[in-house]
């Protein structure tokens, strides 16, 4: 009789655990569904906007590089070359003056 009662209590406990596990699995599935829904409705547009922003930044950097940095670098190079040419010519004229005075 005692073993039958213990058996019945064990069956009831296992049944309650099974019901709780089923409820928890249902809650878990519902939470996963909400997560997937959130990813589709909120995160996906943010990622798309980020991609568009990155493309805009790339275009802006390319434009700045080709229309501002490149001409400034070329002009700076030409100026450095002209400055060096003037220094060399000034150096030659100085050395020729020194030789003519001797």
Secondary structure, DSSP 4 states (H G I P E B T S, - for coil): -HHHHHHHHHHHHHHHHHHHHHHHHHHHHHHHHHHHHHIIIIIHHHHHHHHHHHHHHHHHHHHHIIIIIHHHHHHHHHHHHHHHHHHHHHHHHHHHHHHHH-
